Amino acid sequence: MLAKVIEGRKIGRTLGFPTANLEFFNSDKMPAPGVYAVDVTLRDELFRGVLSVGNRPTFGASEQVAEVHILDFARDIYGEILDITVRKFIRKERTFDTPEALKKQIEQDREEARK
């Protein structure tokens, strides 16, 4: 699935897990809401990542977004085209009581994506 990296609200960055907000070229191919282990191809480089699709209920958002946290990655890629391949469904989207509880879950999601 091809997607362009667009500006987001930078919530992931404040949690210590920067994400690339995505605009899929074919929204019909976007996965259902949830969290997924993915492969991310940027140009000719392959990375592992965690894709979240949903409305970020912990932060009171209502619009559906897709964002990917690329493991072991720290580059500015705004405007780049990513090829996202879903490897595994990790969990359903859910609301967390605190940002700290969400951070703990993201760590678990990252470990699952590394497998």
C-alpha distances in whole Angstrom, upper triangle without the diagonal:
4,7,10,13,15,19,19,23,23,24,22,24,27,26,26,22,21,17,15,14,11,10,7,8,8,9,10,7,7,10,13,15,16,16,14,14,11,11,10,10,12,14,15,16,14,15,15,14,14,12,14,13,17,20,21,25,27,27,28,24,24,20,17,15,12,13,13,16,16,19,21,20,22,21,21,17,17,16,14,10,8,5,5,6,9,12,15,16,18,20,20,20,24,27,29,32,32,29,31,30,27,27,28,25,23,25,25,21,21,23,21,18,20,22
4,7,10,13,17,18,21,21,23,21,23,26,26,26,22,20,16,13,13,9,9,6,6,8,10,12,9,10,12,16,17,18,18,16,16,13,12,10,9,10,12,14,15,14,15,16,15,16,13,15,15,18,20,22,25,27,27,28,24,24,20,17,15,12,13,13,16,15,19,21,19,20,19,18,14,14,12,10,7,6,5,6,9,12,15,18,19,21,22,22,22,26,28,30,33,32,30,32,31,27,27,29,27,24,26,26,22,22,25,23,20,22,24
4,7,9,13,14,18,18,20,18,20,23,23,23,20,17,13,10,9,6,5,4,6,8,9,12,10,9,12,15,16,17,17,16,16,13,13,10,11,11,12,15,15,15,15,16,14,15,12,14,13,16,18,19,23,24,24,25,21,21,18,15,12,10,10,11,14,14,18,20,18,19,17,16,12,11,10,8,6,5,6,7,11,13,17,19,19,21,22,22,21,24,26,27,31,30,27,29,29,25,25,27,25,22,24,25,22,21,24,23,20,22,24
4,6,10,12,16,16,18,18,19,22,23,22,19,16,13,9,8,6,5,6,7,11,12,15,14,13,16,18,19,20,19,18,19,16,15,12,12,11,12,16,16,16,16,17,16,16,14,15,15,17,19,20,23,25,24,25,21,21,18,16,13,11,11,11,14,14,18,20,17,17,15,13,9,8,6,6,5,6,9,10,14,16,20,22,22,23,24,24,22,25,27,28,31,30,27,29,29,26,25,28,26,23,25,26,23,22,25,25,22,24,26
4,7,9,13,13,15,14,15,18,19,19,16,13,10,6,6,5,7,9,11,14,14,18,16,14,17,19,19,19,18,18,18,16,15,12,12,11,13,16,16,16,15,16,14,15,13,14,14,16,17,18,22,23,21,23,20,20,17,15,12,10,9,9,12,12,16,18,14,14,12,10,7,5,5,6,6,7,11,11,15,17,20,22,22,22,23,23,21,24,25,26,29,27,24,26,27,23,23,25,24,21,23,24,21,20,24,24,20,22,25
4,6,10,11,14,14,14,17,19,19,16,13,10,7,5,6,7,10,12,15,15,18,18,16,18,20,19,20,19,20,20,19,19,16,16,14,17,20,19,20,19,19,17,17,15,15,15,16,16,17,20,21,19,21,17,18,15,14,11,10,10,11,14,15,18,20,17,16,14,11,9,6,6,8,10,11,14,15,18,20,23,24,24,24,24,24,22,24,24,25,28,26,23,26,27,23,23,26,25,21,24,26,23,22,26,26,23,25,28
4,7,8,11,12,12,15,17,17,15,12,10,8,6,8,10,13,16,18,18,21,21,18,20,22,20,21,20,21,22,21,21,18,19,17,19,23,22,22,21,21,18,18,16,16,16,16,16,16,19,20,17,19,16,17,14,14,11,12,10,13,14,16,19,20,17,16,14,11,10,7,9,11,13,14,18,18,21,22,25,26,25,25,25,24,22,23,23,24,26,24,21,24,25,22,21,25,24,21,23,26,23,22,26,27,24,26,29
4,5,8,9,10,12,14,15,13,10,9,8,6,9,11,14,17,19,17,21,21,18,19,20,18,18,18,19,21,20,21,18,20,19,22,25,23,23,21,21,18,16,15,13,14,14,13,12,16,16,14,15,12,14,12,12,9,10,9,11,13,15,18,20,18,16,15,13,12,10,12,14,16,16,19,18,21,22,24,25,23,23,23,22,19,20,20,20,22,21,18,21,22,18,18,22,21,18,21,23,21,21,24,25,23,25,28
4,6,8,9,10,12,14,13,11,10,10,9,12,14,17,20,22,20,24,23,20,21,21,19,19,19,21,22,22,23,21,23,22,25,28,26,25,23,23,19,18,16,14,15,14,12,11,14,14,11,13,11,13,12,13,11,12,11,13,14,17,20,21,19,17,17,15,15,13,16,18,19,19,22,21,24,24,26,26,25,24,23,22,18,19,18,18,20,18,15,18,20,17,17,20,20,18,20,23,21,21,25,25,24,26,29
4,6,5,7,9,10,10,7,8,9,9,13,15,19,22,24,22,25,24,21,22,22,20,19,18,20,21,21,22,20,22,20,23,26,24,23,21,20,17,16,15,14,15,15,14,12,15,14,12,15,13,16,15,15,13,13,10,12,12,14,17,18,16,14,14,13,14,12,15,17,19,18,21,20,23,23,25,25,24,23,22,22,19,19,18,18,20,17,14,16,18,15,15,18,18,15,18,21,19,18,22,23,22,23,27
4,5,5,7,9,9,8,8,11,10,14,17,20,23,25,23,25,25,21,21,21,18,17,16,18,20,20,22,20,23,22,26,28,26,25,22,20,17,15,14,13,14,14,12,10,12,11,9,12,11,14,14,14,12,13,11,12,12,15,17,18,17,16,17,16,17,16,19,20,21,20,23,21,23,23,25,24,22,21,20,19,16,16,15,14,16,13,10,13,15,12,11,15,15,13,15,18,17,17,20,21,20,22,25
4,5,5,6,5,5,6,9,10,13,17,19,23,24,22,25,24,20,20,20,17,16,14,16,17,17,19,18,20,20,23,25,23,21,18,17,14,12,12,11,13,14,13,11,14,12,11,14,14,17,16,15,13,12,9,10,8,11,13,15,14,13,15,14,15,15,18,19,20,18,20,19,21,20,22,21,20,18,18,18,15,16,15,14,16,14,10,12,14,10,9,13,13,10,12,15,14,13,17,18,17,19,22
4,5,5,5,4,7,10,11,15,18,21,24,26,25,28,26,23,23,24,21,20,18,19,19,19,20,19,21,20,23,25,23,22,19,18,15,14,15,14,17,17,17,14,17,15,14,17,16,20,19,19,16,15,12,12,10,12,13,14,13,11,13,12,14,14,18,18,20,19,22,20,23,23,24,24,23,21,21,22,19,19,19,17,19,16,12,14,16,13,11,15,15,12,14,17,16,15,18,20,19,20,23
4,6,7,8,10,13,14,18,21,24,27,29,27,30,29,25,25,25,22,21,19,21,22,22,24,22,25,24,27,29,26,25,22,21,18,17,17,16,19,18,17,14,16,14,12,16,16,19,19,20,17,17,14,15,13,16,16,17,16,14,16,16,18,18,21,22,24,23,25,24,26,25,27,26,25,23,22,22,19,19,17,16,17,13,10,11,14,12,10,14,15,13,14,18,17,17,20,22,21,22,26
4,6,8,10,14,15,18,22,24,28,29,27,30,28,25,24,24,21,19,17,19,19,20,22,21,24,24,27,29,26,24,21,19,16,15,16,15,17,17,17,13,15,12,12,16,16,19,20,19,17,17,14,14,12,14,15,16,15,15,17,17,19,19,23,23,24,23,25,23,25,24,24,24,22,20,19,20,17,17,15,13,14,11,7,8,11,9,7,10,12,10,11,14,14,14,17,19,18,19,23
4,6,10,13,15,19,22,24,28,30,28,30,29,25,24,25,22,20,17,19,18,19,21,20,22,22,25,26,23,22,19,17,15,14,16,15,19,19,19,16,18,16,15,19,19,22,22,22,19,18,14,13,10,12,12,12,12,12,14,15,17,18,22,22,23,22,24,22,24,23,24,23,23,20,20,21,19,19,18,16,18,15,11,11,13,11,8,11,13,10,10,14,14,12,15,18,17,18,21
4,6,10,12,15,19,21,24,26,25,27,25,22,21,22,19,17,14,15,15,16,17,16,19,19,22,23,20,19,15,14,11,10,12,12,15,17,17,14,17,15,15,19,18,21,20,19,16,15,11,10,7,9,9,10,10,10,13,14,15,16,19,19,20,18,20,18,20,19,20,20,19,17,18,19,17,18,17,16,18,16,12,12,14,11,8,11,12,8,9,12,11,10,13,15,14,15,18
4,7,10,13,16,19,22,24,23,25,24,20,20,22,19,18,15,16,16,16,17,15,17,16,20,21,19,18,15,14,11,11,12,12,15,17,17,15,18,16,16,19,18,20,19,18,15,13,9,8,6,8,10,11,9,8,10,10,12,12,16,16,17,16,18,17,19,19,21,21,20,19,20,20,18,19,19,18,21,18,14,15,17,14,12,15,15,11,13,16,14,12,16,18,16,17,20
4,6,9,13,15,18,20,19,22,20,17,17,18,16,15,13,14,14,13,14,12,15,14,18,20,17,16,13,13,10,9,9,9,12,14,14,13,16,16,15,18,16,18,17,15,12,10,6,5,4,7,10,12,10,10,11,11,10,11,14,13,14,13,15,14,16,16,18,19,18,17,18,18,16,18,18,18,21,19,16,17,18,14,13,16,15,12,14,16,14,12,16,17,15,16,20
4,6,10,12,15,17,17,20,18,15,16,18,17,16,14,14,15,13,14,11,13,12,15,18,16,15,13,13,10,10,9,10,12,14,15,14,18,18,17,20,17,19,16,14,11,9,5,5,6,8,11,13,11,11,10,9,8,8,10,10,11,10,12,12,15,16,18,19,19,19,19,20,18,20,21,21,24,22,19,21,21,18,17,20,18,15,17,19,16,15,19,19,16,18,21
4,7,10,13,15,14,17,16,13,14,16,15,15,14,15,16,14,15,13,15,14,17,20,19,18,16,16,13,12,10,10,10,12,12,12,16,17,16,17,14,15,13,11,7,6,4,7,9,11,15,17,15,14,14,12,10,9,10,11,11,11,13,12,16,16,19,20,19,19,19,19,16,19,19,20,23,22,19,21,22,18,18,21,19,16,19,21,18,17,21,21,18,21,23
4,6,9,11,11,14,13,10,12,14,14,15,14,14,16,14,14,12,13,13,16,19,18,17,16,16,13,13,10,10,10,12,13,14,18,19,18,19,16,16,13,11,7,5,5,7,11,12,16,19,16,17,15,14,11,10,10,10,9,9,11,10,13,14,18,19,18,19,19,19,17,20,21,23,26,25,22,24,24,20,21,23,21,18,21,22,19,19,22,21,19,21,24
4,6,9,8,12,11,9,13,15,15,16,17,17,18,16,17,14,15,15,17,20,20,19,19,19,16,16,13,13,11,13,14,16,19,21,20,21,17,17,13,11,8,7,9,11,15,16,20,22,20,20,18,16,13,11,10,11,9,10,11,11,15,16,19,21,20,21,22,21,19,22,23,25,28,27,25,27,27,24,24,27,25,22,25,26,22,22,25,25,22,24,27
4,5,5,9,8,7,10,13,14,16,16,16,17,15,15,13,14,15,16,19,19,18,18,18,16,16,13,13,11,14,16,18,21,23,23,23,19,18,15,12,10,8,10,12,16,17,20,23,21,22,20,19,15,14,12,12,10,9,10,10,12,14,17,19,19,20,21,20,19,22,24,26,30,29,27,29,29,25,26,28,25,23,25,26,22,22,25,24,21,24,26
4,6,9,9,9,13,16,17,19,20,19,20,17,17,15,15,15,16,19,20,20,20,21,19,19,16,17,15,17,19,21,24,27,26,26,23,21,18,15,13,12,14,15,19,19,23,26,23,24,22,20,17,15,13,13,10,10,11,11,14,16,20,21,21,24,24,24,23,26,28,30,33,33,31,33,33,29,29,32,29,26,29,29,26,26,29,27,24,27,28
4,5,6,7,11,14,16,18,19,18,20,17,18,17,17,18,19,21,22,21,22,22,20,20,16,17,15,17,19,21,24,27,27,26,23,21,18,15,14,13,15,17,20,21,25,27,25,27,25,24,20,19,17,16,13,13,12,12,14,15,19,20,20,23,23,22,22,25,27,30,33,33,31,34,33,29,30,32,29,27,30,29,26,26,29,27,24,27,28
4,5,5,9,11,13,15,17,17,19,17,18,17,18,19,21,23,24,22,22,22,20,18,15,15,12,13,15,18,21,24,23,23,20,18,14,11,11,10,14,16,19,21,24,27,25,27,25,24,21,19,17,17,15,14,14,13,14,15,18,19,18,21,21,19,19,22,24,27,30,30,29,31,30,26,28,30,27,25,28,28,24,25,28,26,23,26,28
4,6,8,10,13,16,17,17,19,18,19,19,20,22,23,25,25,24,24,23,21,20,16,16,13,15,17,20,22,25,26,25,22,19,16,13,14,13,16,18,22,23,26,29,28,29,28,27,24,23,21,20,17,17,15,14,15,15,18,19,18,21,21,19,19,22,25,28,31,32,31,33,31,28,30,31,28,26,29,28,25,26,29,26,24,27,28
4,6,9,12,14,15,14,16,14,16,16,17,19,20,22,22,20,20,20,18,17,14,14,12,14,17,20,22,25,26,25,22,21,18,14,14,12,15,16,19,20,23,26,25,27,26,25,22,21,20,19,16,14,12,11,11,11,15,15,15,18,19,18,18,22,25,27,31,31,30,32,30,27,28,29,26,24,27,26,22,23,26,23,21,24,25
4,7,9,11,12,12,14,13,14,14,16,18,20,22,22,20,19,18,16,14,11,11,8,11,14,16,19,21,22,22,19,17,15,11,10,8,11,12,16,18,21,24,23,24,24,23,20,19,19,18,15,13,12,10,11,10,14,14,13,16,16,15,15,18,21,24,27,28,26,28,27,23,24,26,23,21,24,23,19,20,23,21,19,22,23
4,6,8,9,9,12,11,14,15,17,19,22,23,22,20,19,17,15,13,9,9,7,10,13,15,18,20,21,21,19,17,15,12,11,9,12,12,16,17,20,23,23,25,25,25,22,22,21,20,18,15,14,11,10,8,12,11,10,12,12,12,12,16,19,21,25,26,24,26,24,21,22,24,20,19,21,20,17,18,21,18,16,20,20
4,6,9,10,13,14,17,18,21,23,26,27,26,23,22,19,17,14,11,10,7,8,11,14,15,18,19,19,17,15,14,10,11,10,13,14,17,19,22,25,25,27,27,27,24,24,24,23,21,18,17,14,14,11,14,13,10,12,11,9,10,13,17,19,23,24,23,25,23,20,22,23,19,18,22,20,17,19,21,19,18,21,22
4,7,9,13,14,18,18,21,23,26,28,26,24,22,19,16,13,10,7,5,5,8,10,12,14,16,16,14,13,12,8,9,9,11,13,16,18,21,24,24,26,26,26,24,23,24,23,21,19,18,15,15,13,15,13,10,11,9,7,6,10,13,16,19,20,19,22,20,16,19,20,16,16,19,18,15,17,20,18,17,21,21
4,7,10,12,16,17,20,23,26,27,25,22,20,17,14,10,8,6,5,6,10,10,12,14,16,16,15,15,14,11,11,10,11,12,14,16,18,22,22,24,25,25,23,23,24,23,22,19,18,15,15,12,13,11,8,8,6,4,5,8,12,14,18,19,18,19,17,14,16,17,13,12,16,14,11,14,16,14,14,17,18
4,7,9,13,14,18,20,24,25,22,19,17,13,10,7,6,5,6,9,12,11,13,14,16,18,17,17,16,13,12,10,10,10,11,13,14,18,19,21,22,23,21,22,23,22,21,17,17,13,13,10,11,9,6,5,5,6,7,10,13,14,18,18,17,18,16,13,14,14,11,10,12,11,8,10,13,11,10,14,15
4,6,10,12,15,18,21,22,20,16,14,11,8,6,5,7,8,12,15,15,17,18,20,21,20,20,19,16,14,11,11,9,11,12,13,17,18,20,21,22,21,22,22,21,19,16,14,11,10,7,7,6,4,5,7,9,10,14,17,18,21,22,20,20,19,15,16,16,13,11,13,12,8,10,12,9,8,11,12
4,7,10,13,16,20,19,17,13,11,7,6,5,6,9,12,15,18,18,20,21,22,24,23,23,22,19,17,13,12,10,10,10,11,14,15,18,20,21,20,21,22,20,19,15,14,10,9,6,5,5,6,7,10,12,14,17,19,20,24,23,21,21,20,17,17,17,14,12,13,11,8,8,10,7,5,8,9
4,6,10,13,16,16,14,10,8,6,5,6,6,10,12,16,19,19,22,22,24,26,24,24,22,19,16,13,11,9,10,9,10,14,14,17,18,19,17,19,20,17,15,12,10,7,5,4,5,7,9,10,13,15,16,19,22,23,26,26,23,24,23,19,19,19,17,14,15,15,11,11,12,11,7,10,11
4,7,10,13,12,10,7,6,5,6,8,9,13,15,19,22,22,25,26,26,28,26,27,25,21,18,15,13,10,11,9,10,13,13,16,17,18,16,18,19,16,14,10,8,6,5,7,7,10,12,14,17,19,20,23,25,26,29,29,26,26,26,22,21,22,20,17,17,17,14,13,14,13,9,10,12
4,6,10,10,8,6,5,6,7,9,10,13,15,19,21,21,25,25,26,28,25,26,24,20,17,13,12,9,10,7,10,12,11,14,14,15,13,15,15,12,10,6,6,5,7,9,10,13,15,16,19,20,21,24,26,27,30,29,26,27,26,23,22,23,21,18,18,19,16,14,16,16,12,13,15
4,6,6,6,5,6,9,10,13,13,17,18,22,24,25,28,29,29,31,28,29,26,23,20,16,14,12,13,10,12,14,12,15,14,15,12,15,14,11,9,6,5,7,8,12,13,16,18,20,23,24,24,27,29,30,34,32,29,30,30,26,25,26,25,21,22,23,19,17,19,19,15,16,18
4,6,5,7,8,11,12,15,15,18,19,23,25,25,29,29,29,31,28,29,26,23,20,17,15,12,13,11,13,14,11,13,11,12,9,12,11,8,7,5,7,9,12,15,16,20,21,22,25,26,26,29,31,31,34,33,29,30,31,27,26,27,26,22,23,24,21,19,21,21,18,18,21
4,6,8,11,14,16,18,18,22,23,26,28,29,32,33,32,34,32,32,29,26,23,20,18,16,17,14,16,17,14,16,13,14,11,13,12,9,8,8,9,12,14,18,19,22,25,26,28,30,29,32,34,35,38,36,33,34,34,31,29,31,30,26,27,28,25,23,25,25,21,21,23
4,7,10,14,16,19,20,23,25,28,30,31,34,35,34,37,34,35,32,29,25,22,20,18,18,15,16,16,15,17,15,16,14,17,16,12,11,10,10,13,14,18,18,22,25,26,29,31,31,34,36,36,39,38,35,35,35,32,30,32,30,27,27,28,25,23,24,24,20,20,22
4,7,10,13,16,17,21,23,27,29,29,32,32,32,35,32,33,31,28,24,21,19,16,15,12,13,13,11,14,13,15,13,16,16,13,12,10,10,12,13,16,17,20,23,23,26,28,28,31,33,33,37,35,32,32,32,29,27,28,27,24,23,25,22,19,21,21,17,17,19
4,7,10,13,15,18,21,24,27,27,30,30,31,33,31,32,29,26,23,19,17,14,13,10,11,12,11,14,14,16,14,17,18,14,13,10,9,10,10,13,13,16,19,20,23,25,26,29,31,31,34,33,30,30,30,27,25,26,24,21,21,21,19,16,18,18,14,13,15
4,7,10,12,16,18,22,25,24,27,27,28,30,28,29,27,24,21,17,15,11,10,7,7,8,8,12,13,15,14,17,18,15,14,11,10,10,10,12,12,15,17,17,20,23,23,26,28,27,31,29,26,26,26,23,21,22,21,17,17,18,15,13,14,14,11,10,13
4,7,10,13,16,20,23,22,25,25,25,28,26,27,26,23,20,16,14,10,9,6,6,8,9,13,15,17,16,18,20,17,16,12,12,10,10,10,10,12,14,14,17,19,20,23,25,25,28,27,24,24,23,20,19,19,17,14,14,14,12,9,11,11,7,7,10
4,6,10,13,16,19,18,21,21,22,24,23,24,22,19,16,13,10,6,5,4,5,9,9,13,14,16,15,17,18,16,15,12,12,9,10,9,10,11,12,12,14,16,16,19,21,21,24,23,20,21,20,17,16,17,15,11,12,13,10,7,10,10,6,8,11
4,7,10,13,16,15,17,18,19,21,20,21,19,16,14,11,8,6,5,7,8,11,12,15,16,17,16,18,19,18,17,13,13,10,11,9,10,10,10,9,11,13,13,15,17,18,21,20,18,18,17,14,13,14,12,9,10,11,7,6,10,9,6,9,12
4,7,10,13,13,16,16,17,19,17,18,16,13,10,7,6,4,6,9,11,14,14,16,17,18,16,17,18,16,15,12,12,9,10,8,10,10,10,10,11,12,11,14,16,17,21,20,18,19,18,15,15,16,13,11,13,13,10,10,13,12,10,13,15
4,7,9,9,12,13,14,16,14,14,13,10,8,6,5,6,8,11,14,17,17,18,19,19,18,18,19,18,17,15,15,12,13,11,13,12,10,10,10,9,8,11,13,14,18,18,16,17,16,13,14,15,12,10,13,14,10,12,15,14,12,15,17
4,7,8,11,13,14,15,13,12,11,7,6,4,7,9,12,14,17,21,20,21,22,21,19,19,19,19,18,16,16,13,14,12,14,13,11,12,11,9,8,11,13,16,19,19,18,20,18,15,17,18,15,14,17,17,14,15,18,17,15,19,20
4,6,8,11,12,12,9,9,8,5,5,7,9,12,14,17,20,23,23,24,24,23,22,21,21,22,21,19,19,16,17,15,18,16,14,14,12,9,7,9,11,14,17,18,16,19,18,14,17,19,16,15,18,18,15,17,21,19,18,22,23
4,6,9,9,8,6,5,5,4,6,9,11,14,16,19,22,25,24,24,25,24,22,21,22,23,22,21,22,19,21,19,22,20,17,17,15,12,9,10,10,13,16,16,15,18,17,14,17,19,17,16,20,20,17,20,23,22,21,24,26
4,6,6,7,6,7,8,8,8,10,10,13,14,18,20,23,22,23,24,23,22,21,22,23,23,22,23,20,22,20,22,20,17,16,14,12,8,8,8,10,12,13,11,15,14,11,13,16,14,13,17,17,15,17,21,20,20,23,25
4,5,5,6,7,10,10,11,13,14,17,18,21,23,26,26,26,27,26,26,24,26,27,27,25,26,23,25,22,24,22,19,17,15,12,8,7,5,8,10,11,11,14,13,11,14,16,14,15,18,19,17,20,22,22,22,25,27
4,6,8,10,13,13,13,15,15,17,17,21,22,25,25,25,26,26,26,25,27,28,28,26,27,25,26,24,25,23,20,18,15,13,10,8,5,5,7,7,7,11,10,8,11,13,12,13,16,17,16,18,21,21,22,24,26
4,6,9,11,12,13,15,15,17,17,21,23,25,24,24,25,24,24,23,25,26,27,26,27,25,27,25,27,25,22,21,18,16,13,11,9,9,10,9,9,12,13,10,13,16,15,15,18,20,18,20,23,23,23,26,28
4,7,10,12,13,16,16,19,20,24,26,28,28,27,28,27,27,25,27,28,28,27,29,26,28,26,28,27,24,22,20,17,13,12,9,11,12,12,12,16,15,14,16,19,18,18,21,22,21,23,26,26,26,29,31
4,6,8,10,13,14,17,19,22,25,27,26,26,26,25,24,22,23,25,25,24,26,24,26,24,27,25,22,22,19,17,13,12,11,13,15,15,14,18,17,15,17,20,19,18,22,23,21,23,26,26,25,28,30
4,6,9,13,15,18,20,24,26,29,28,28,28,26,25,23,24,26,25,25,26,24,25,24,27,25,22,22,19,16,13,13,12,15,17,18,17,21,20,17,20,23,21,20,24,25,22,24,28,27,26,29,31
4,6,10,13,16,19,22,25,28,26,26,26,24,23,20,21,22,22,22,23,21,23,22,25,24,21,21,19,17,14,15,15,17,20,20,19,22,22,19,21,24,22,20,24,25,22,24,27,26,25,29,31
4,7,10,14,17,20,23,26,24,25,25,23,21,19,20,21,20,19,20,18,19,18,21,20,18,18,17,14,11,13,14,17,20,20,19,22,21,18,20,22,20,19,22,23,20,21,25,23,22,26,27
4,7,10,13,16,19,22,21,21,21,19,18,16,16,17,16,16,17,15,17,16,19,19,17,17,16,14,12,14,15,17,20,20,18,21,21,17,18,21,19,17,20,21,18,19,23,22,20,23,25
4,7,10,13,16,19,18,19,19,18,15,15,15,15,14,12,13,11,13,13,16,16,14,15,15,14,12,15,16,18,21,21,19,21,20,17,18,20,18,15,18,19,16,16,20,19,17,20,22
4,7,10,13,16,14,15,15,15,13,12,14,14,13,11,13,11,13,13,16,16,15,15,15,15,13,15,17,18,21,20,17,19,19,15,15,18,16,13,16,17,14,14,17,17,15,17,20
4,6,9,12,11,13,13,13,12,13,14,13,13,10,11,9,11,11,13,14,14,13,15,15,14,17,18,19,22,21,18,19,19,15,15,17,15,12,14,15,12,11,15,14,12,14,17
4,6,9,9,10,12,13,12,14,16,15,15,12,14,12,13,13,14,15,15,14,15,17,15,17,19,18,21,20,16,17,17,14,13,15,13,10,11,13,10,9,12,13,10,12,15
4,7,6,8,10,12,11,14,16,14,14,11,12,11,13,13,14,15,16,15,18,19,18,21,22,22,25,23,20,20,20,17,15,17,16,12,13,14,12,9,12,13,10,11,14
4,5,9,11,14,14,17,19,17,17,14,15,13,14,15,14,15,17,15,18,20,20,22,23,22,25,23,20,20,20,17,15,16,15,12,11,13,11,8,10,12,9,8,12
4,7,10,13,14,17,20,18,19,16,17,16,18,18,18,19,20,19,22,24,23,25,26,25,27,25,22,21,22,19,17,18,18,14,13,15,14,10,12,14,12,11,14
4,6,10,10,14,16,14,16,14,16,15,17,18,19,20,22,21,23,25,24,26,26,26,28,26,22,22,23,20,18,19,19,16,15,18,16,13,15,17,14,13,17
4,7,9,12,15,14,16,15,18,18,20,21,22,23,24,23,25,27,25,27,27,26,28,26,22,22,24,21,18,21,21,17,17,20,18,15,18,20,17,17,21
4,6,9,12,11,14,13,16,17,20,22,23,25,26,25,27,28,27,28,29,28,31,28,24,25,26,24,21,24,24,20,20,23,21,18,21,23,20,20,23
4,6,9,9,12,13,16,17,21,23,24,26,27,26,28,28,27,28,29,28,31,28,24,26,27,24,22,25,25,21,22,25,23,20,23,25,22,22,26
4,6,5,9,9,13,14,18,20,22,24,25,25,27,27,25,28,28,29,31,29,25,27,28,25,23,26,25,21,23,25,22,20,23,24,21,22,25
4,6,9,10,14,16,19,21,24,26,26,26,27,27,25,27,28,28,31,29,25,27,28,25,24,27,26,22,24,26,24,22,26,26,23,24,28
4,7,10,13,15,19,21,24,26,27,27,28,28,26,29,30,31,33,31,28,30,31,28,27,30,29,25,27,29,26,24,28,28,25,26,29
4,6,10,12,16,19,21,24,25,26,27,28,26,29,30,31,34,32,29,30,31,27,26,29,28,24,26,27,24,23,26,26,22,23,26
4,7,10,13,16,19,22,23,24,26,26,25,28,30,31,34,33,29,31,31,28,27,29,28,24,26,27,24,22,25,25,21,23,25
4,6,10,13,15,18,19,21,22,23,23,26,28,29,32,31,28,29,29,25,25,27,25,21,23,24,20,19,22,21,18,19,21
4,7,10,13,16,17,19,21,22,22,26,28,29,33,32,29,30,30,26,26,27,25,22,23,24,20,19,21,20,17,18,20
4,7,9,12,14,15,18,19,19,22,25,26,30,29,26,28,27,23,23,24,22,19,20,21,17,16,18,17,14,16,17
4,6,9,12,14,17,18,19,23,25,27,30,30,28,29,27,24,24,25,22,19,21,20,16,16,18,16,12,14,15
4,6,8,10,13,15,16,20,23,24,28,28,26,27,25,22,22,22,19,17,19,18,14,14,16,13,10,13,14
4,7,10,13,15,17,20,24,25,28,28,26,27,25,22,22,22,19,17,18,16,13,13,14,11,9,11,11
4,6,9,12,14,18,21,22,26,26,25,25,23,20,20,20,16,15,16,14,11,12,13,9,8,11,10
4,6,8,11,14,18,19,23,23,22,23,20,18,19,18,15,14,16,13,10,12,13,10,10,13,13
4,7,10,12,15,16,20,20,19,19,17,15,16,15,11,11,12,10,7,10,11,7,8,12,11
4,7,9,12,13,17,18,18,18,15,13,15,14,10,11,13,11,8,12,13,10,11,15,15
4,6,10,12,16,17,17,18,15,13,16,16,12,13,15,14,11,15,16,14,15,18,19
4,7,10,13,15,14,16,14,11,14,14,11,12,15,14,12,15,17,15,16,19,20
4,7,10,12,12,14,11,9,13,13,11,12,15,14,13,16,18,17,18,21,22
4,7,9,10,12,10,8,12,13,11,13,16,16,15,18,20,19,20,24,25
4,6,7,9,6,6,10,10,9,11,14,14,14,17,19,19,20,23,24
4,7,8,7,8,11,12,12,14,16,17,17,20,22,22,23,26,27
4,5,5,7,9,10,11,13,15,16,17,19,21,22,23,25,27
4,5,5,6,9,10,10,12,14,15,16,19,20,21,23,25
4,5,5,6,9,10,11,13,14,15,17,19,20,21,24
4,5,5,6,9,10,11,13,14,16,17,19,20,22
4,5,5,6,9,10,10,12,14,15,16,18,20
4,5,5,6,9,10,10,13,14,15,17,19
4,5,5,7,9,10,11,13,15,16,18
4,5,5,6,9,10,11,12,14,16
4,5,5,6,9,10,10,12,15
4,5,5,6,9,10,11,13
4,5,5,6,9,10,11
4,5,5,6,9,10
4,5,5,6,9
4,5,5,7
4,5,5
4,5
4
